[in-house]
Amino acid sequence: FALLFAGCPRPPAPTPSPCERPALAEARAQLIEALGLPPSRRAPGEAIVFPRQVIDGLSIGSVTYEHPAVEGEDVHAVLLLPDPLPTTPLPLLLNVHGHWGDGVGADEVHFRAQVAARAGWAVLSIANRGAEHGFVTPGWRCTHGRQGLYADQRTRRSGGTTLGWDVVATGAGLDLALAGKLPARIDAGRVAVMGFSGGAERAAAFAATDPRVGAAVFGAYEYAFSSGHGASSCSCGALRGAGVPLTDFDSGGATAPAASGYPGPVRSWRWLALAACRPGAPSTPRPVLAWDDFPDDAMDAELFSVSSAKRRTGSGHSVSVEVAGGSWAFIEEALRGRAVSKREVTQAIARTKQSYAVVHASYYAPFPPEAV
């Protein structure tokens, strides 16, 4: 018997997941520290759900809920649901916006939300810091630059870690949905997050730190995590002691001098790569679609070193209707196991164009929550 066993080859050692690389584990710890996330989540409170309006196969309403980490501050969101509601639990898309024009009220945010909602998804489009009050938010705080006022408000009012406020707000929205406090049953095993531009940071940071996310989509992220504390009239990348000034990034991505207090771009790009790795022990690959029209060798080496990350080109630093349709098709296949044909995508885009609901702030939230 000894001879027989001696002649048997040993089974090959399992190949370690790329998500288990020490550099990524270290990057996740650094990201959590930079975000200033609370060590534990409070139980979700109550949500104020405004009356919903039904428009051609979907309903649109507004949700306001308490921010669980900052007493006295609320989070504002837009809730889209298929109509009529199915009897089975719905997959959920956490739809986070970037910094174009109207923030959570931007057409590019609503278009991709309406594509998904008409296809049977619950969509929670969550306003970020500085646009959290929706219809009462001054116009200059809903925009990207405007001489740095928006960036200054986000940084100053949140204690210096604005992106952390947004990540916690997104997690609280998911808590509410899974606790049955929204007017739809949610399938906890089918949760996606999506964001572009400044929203790409929110989507990537949330996916990197929350194991409940099953798939992620982000794009227009070429300067992700790159303007610490709004130094470049931008609220993106405002993290404690982290981020790379745009001047360094634009010079070719060179690592900033240590004396500047910035760690250089490599860590930031690893933060993006973490979106493709579900947190856990062990950390496992997660489906990610990255829309990238600005390839960068160093960034791509980090992000696409994780085999679950897929790259597609879209429409530059914007979200076209084709990008919206392709993003829905990706999460549909990743979380519902159904391949979506190009024809279906084209039909979904055409239907949304034909029945698109222009969502003005007064439409979905006609009065302040305190007036209810």
C-alpha positions in Angstrom: 0.0 0.0 0.0 2.9 2.4 0.8 4.2 2.0 -2.7 0.8 2.6 -4.2 0.3 5.8 -2.2 3.9 6.9 -2.9 3.1 6.8 -6.6 0.0 9.0 -6.3 0.6 12.6 -7.3 -0.4 15.2 -4.7 -3.3 17.4 -5.6 -2.2 20.8 -6.7 -2.4 23.5 -4.1 -5.4 25.8 -4.6 -4.7 29.1 -6.3 -5.1 31.9 -3.9 -7.8 34.5 -4.8 -6.3 37.8 -6.1 -8.5 39.4 -3.5 -6.3 37.9 -0.8 -3.2 39.7 -1.8 -1.6 41.5 1.2 -1.5 44.8 -0.6 -5.3 44.8 -1.0 -5.9 43.8 2.6 -3.7 46.7 3.7 -5.5 49.0 1.3 -8.9 48.1 2.8 -7.7 48.9 6.3 -6.3 52.2 5.1 -9.6 53.0 3.3 -11.7 52.3 6.4 -9.4 54.5 8.5 -9.5 57.3 5.9 -13.3 57.2 5.7 -13.6 57.4 9.4 -16.3 54.7 9.4 -18.0 54.0 12.8 -17.0 50.6 14.3 -20.6 49.4 14.2 -23.9 50.2 12.6 -26.9 51.4 14.6 -30.2 49.7 14.0 -32.1 51.5 11.2 -34.6 54.1 12.4 -37.8 55.1 10.7 -38.1 56.5 7.2 -40.4 59.2 6.0 -41.8 58.0 2.6 -43.5 60.6 0.6 -46.5 59.6 -1.5 -45.4 58.0 -4.7 -46.6 58.9 -8.2 -47.1 56.2 -10.9 -45.8 56.8 -14.4 -46.0 54.1 -17.1 -44.7 51.0 -15.3 -42.9 52.6 -12.4 -43.5 54.6 -9.3 -41.3 57.5 -8.1 -41.3 58.8 -4.5 -39.0 60.3 -1.9 -37.5 58.9 1.2 -35.9 60.8 4.1 -34.1 59.0 7.0 -31.8 59.9 9.8 -28.1 59.6 9.3 -27.0 57.0 11.8 -23.6 58.5 12.6 -24.3 62.2 12.8 -27.1 63.2 15.2 -29.6 65.6 13.8 -28.7 65.1 10.1 -30.9 63.5 7.5 -30.3 61.6 4.3 -32.5 62.3 1.3 -33.2 59.7 -1.4 -35.4 59.0 -4.4 -37.2 55.6 -4.5 -38.2 54.0 -7.8 -40.2 50.8 -7.9 -41.8 48.8 -10.7 -45.5 49.2 -10.9 -47.4 47.0 -10.2 -45.1 45.6 -7.5 -44.3 41.9 -8.0 -45.2 39.5 -5.1 -41.6 38.3 -4.9 -38.7 40.2 -3.3 -37.0 42.7 -5.6 -33.3 43.1 -6.4 -32.0 46.4 -5.1 -29.9 49.0 -6.9 -28.2 51.6 -4.7 -27.8 54.4 -7.2 -25.3 57.1 -6.0 -24.8 60.3 -8.0 -21.7 62.3 -9.1 -21.4 66.0 -9.1 -23.1 67.0 -12.4 -25.6 69.9 -12.2 -28.5 68.8 -10.0 -26.8 65.9 -8.1 -29.5 63.4 -7.2 -31.9 65.3 -9.4 -29.7 64.9 -12.6 -31.2 63.3 -15.6 -28.4 60.8 -16.0 -29.1 59.6 -12.4 -32.8 59.2 -13.1 -32.4 57.7 -16.5 -30.4 54.7 -15.3 -32.7 54.4 -12.3 -35.8 54.3 -14.6 -34.3 51.7 -16.9 -33.7 49.4 -13.9 -37.0 50.0 -12.2 -39.0 49.2 -15.2 -37.1 46.0 -15.5 -38.1 44.9 -12.0 -35.6 46.5 -9.7 -36.1 48.6 -6.6 -33.8 51.6 -7.0 -32.7 53.9 -4.2 -30.9 57.0 -5.5 -29.2 58.5 -2.5 -28.2 62.1 -2.3 -24.6 62.8 -1.1 -23.4 65.3 1.5 -24.2 68.8 0.4 -27.4 67.7 -1.5 -29.0 65.8 1.3 -32.0 68.1 1.6 -33.0 67.8 -2.0 -35.5 70.5 -2.9 -34.3 72.9 -0.2 -30.6 72.7 -1.2 -29.3 76.0 -2.6 -28.3 75.7 -6.2 -24.7 76.4 -5.7 -24.4 73.4 -3.3 -25.8 71.0 -5.9 -22.9 71.7 -8.3 -19.4 70.5 -8.8 -17.2 73.6 -8.3 -18.6 77.1 -8.2 -15.4 78.6 -6.7 -15.1 75.8 -4.2 -18.3 76.6 -2.3 -19.7 73.2 -2.7 -16.5 71.5 -1.8 -16.0 73.8 1.2 -19.5 73.0 2.5 -19.0 69.3 2.2 -15.7 69.3 3.9 -16.4 71.9 6.7 -19.9 70.7 7.6 -18.9 67.0 7.8 -15.9 67.3 10.0 -13.4 66.6 7.3 -14.4 63.2 6.0 -17.2 63.9 3.6 -16.9 60.7 1.7 -17.3 58.8 4.9 -20.6 60.5 5.6 -21.8 59.4 2.1 -20.7 55.8 2.6 -22.5 55.6 6.0 -25.6 57.2 4.4 -25.6 54.6 1.6 -25.3 51.7 4.1 -28.1 53.1 6.2 -30.3 53.1 3.1 -29.5 49.4 2.6 -30.3 48.8 6.2 -33.7 50.3 5.9 -34.5 48.4 2.7 -33.5 45.0 4.2 -35.4 45.8 7.4 -38.6 46.1 5.5 -39.0 49.9 6.1 -39.5 50.8 2.5 -42.7 49.9 0.5 -41.2 46.9 -1.2 -39.7 43.5 -0.2 -36.0 43.4 -1.0 -33.9 40.3 -1.9 -30.8 40.5 0.4 -28.9 38.3 -2.0 -29.3 40.7 -4.9 -27.9 44.1 -4.1 -25.9 46.2 -6.5 -24.3 49.6 -6.2 -23.7 52.1 -9.1 -21.9 55.4 -9.4 -20.1 57.6 -11.9 -17.5 60.5 -11.5 -17.7 61.5 -7.8 -20.3 58.7 -7.5 -17.6 56.2 -8.6 -15.8 56.9 -5.3 -18.9 56.4 -3.3 -19.8 53.1 -5.1 -16.2 51.7 -4.9 -15.8 52.7 -1.2 -19.1 51.3 -0.2 -18.5 48.0 -2.1 -15.0 47.8 -0.6 -16.4 48.0 2.9 -19.8 46.2 2.8 -20.0 42.5 2.1 -23.8 42.7 1.3 -23.0 44.2 -2.1 -23.3 41.5 -4.8 -22.1 43.6 -7.8 -20.8 47.1 -8.6 -20.7 49.4 -11.6 -18.7 52.6 -11.7 -17.2 54.8 -14.4 -15.7 58.2 -15.2 -13.3 57.6 -12.3 -10.1 58.8 -13.8 -9.4 61.2 -10.9 -10.9 59.1 -8.2 -9.8 59.8 -4.7 -7.5 62.5 -6.1 -8.4 65.9 -4.6 -8.0 65.8 -0.9 -10.4 68.0 1.1 -11.6 69.9 -2.0 -8.3 71.5 -2.6 -9.0 71.5 -6.3 -12.5 73.0 -6.0 -13.9 69.4 -6.0 -15.5 67.4 -3.3 -14.1 64.2 -4.7 -11.5 62.3 -2.6 -12.1 64.3 0.6 -10.7 61.8 3.0 -8.7 62.1 6.2 -5.1 62.4 5.2 -5.6 60.7 1.9 -6.0 61.5 -1.8 -3.7 63.1 -4.4 -4.0 66.7 -5.6 -5.1 66.9 -9.2 -1.9 68.7 -10.1 0.1 65.6 -9.2 -2.4 63.2 -10.9 -2.5 65.3 -14.1 1.3 65.3 -14.3 1.2 61.6 -15.2 0.2 60.0 -11.9 3.6 60.5 -10.3 3.8 59.7 -6.6 3.6 62.9 -4.6 6.6 63.7 -2.3 6.3 62.2 1.1 6.7 65.6 2.6 3.4 66.7 1.0 1.4 64.5 3.3 -0.2 62.6 0.3 0.5 58.9 -0.2 0.5 59.0 -4.0 -1.9 57.5 -6.4 -1.2 53.8 -6.0 -3.2 53.3 -2.8 -6.1 55.2 -4.3 -6.2 52.9 -7.3 -6.1 49.9 -5.0 -9.2 51.3 -3.3 -10.9 51.1 -6.7 -9.7 47.5 -7.1 -11.3 46.6 -3.7 -14.8 47.1 -5.2 -14.1 43.8 -7.1 -13.4 42.0 -3.8 -16.2 41.2 -1.4 -15.0 41.8 2.2 -14.8 38.7 4.3 -12.5 35.9 5.5 -11.5 35.1 2.9 -12.2 38.1 0.6 -13.8 36.8 -2.6 -14.1 38.2 -6.1 -17.2 40.2 -6.8 -18.5 41.1 -10.3 -17.6 44.7 -11.2 -18.1 46.6 -14.4 -15.8 49.6 -14.9 -16.6 52.1 -17.7 -13.2 53.6 -18.6 -12.5 55.9 -21.5 -9.2 57.2 -20.0 -7.0 54.1 -19.7 -4.0 54.5 -17.4 -1.5 51.7 -17.2 -0.8 52.0 -13.5 -4.5 52.3 -12.6 -5.5 49.4 -14.9 -2.8 47.2 -13.4 -4.4 47.6 -10.0 -8.1 47.5 -10.9 -8.0 44.8 -13.5 -5.6 42.5 -11.6 -8.8 41.2 -10.0 -10.3 38.8 -12.6 -13.9 39.8 -11.7 -13.4 43.3 -12.9 -14.5 44.0 -16.5 -13.7 47.1 -18.5 -15.9 48.7 -21.2 -15.6 52.1 -23.0 -18.6 54.4 -22.8 -19.0 58.1 -23.4 -16.1 59.8 -21.7 -16.7 61.6 -18.5 -20.5 61.3 -18.7 -23.2 58.6 -18.6 -24.9 58.1 -22.0 -28.2 56.2 -22.3 -26.1 53.4 -23.8 -24.0 53.3 -20.7 -27.1 53.3 -18.5 -28.6 50.4 -20.5 -25.3 48.4 -20.5 -25.0 48.9 -16.7 -28.5 47.5 -16.1 -27.7 44.5 -18.4 -24.5 43.8 -16.3 -26.2 43.8 -12.9 -29.1 41.8 -14.4 -26.7 39.0 -15.5 -24.5 39.3 -12.4 -27.3 39.1 -9.8 -30.3 37.6 -11.5 -28.4 35.1 -13.7 -30.1 36.2 -16.9 -28.1 37.2 -20.0 -29.5 40.4 -21.6 -29.3 40.6 -25.3 -28.3 43.8 -27.2 -31.9 43.9 -28.5 -33.3 43.9 -25.0 -30.9 46.8 -24.0 -32.0 48.8 -27.1 -35.6 48.2 -26.3 -35.2 49.2 -22.6 -33.4 52.4 -23.6 -36.1 53.2 -26.2 -38.9 52.6 -23.7 -37.3 54.8 -21.1 -36.7 57.6 -23.6 -40.4 57.4 -24.7 -41.8 57.3 -21.1 -39.0 59.2 -19.3 -40.3 61.0 -16.2 -38.6 64.3 -15.7 -38.3 64.4 -11.9 -38.2 67.9 -10.5 -37.5 68.2 -6.8 -40.9 69.5 -6.1 -42.4 66.5 -7.9 -41.2 63.9 -5.5 -40.8 65.9 -2.3 -43.3 68.7 -2.2 -42.6 69.9 1.3 -40.0 69.6 4.0 -40.1 66.5 6.2 -40.7 68.7 9.3 -43.9 69.9 7.7 -45.4 66.4 7.5 
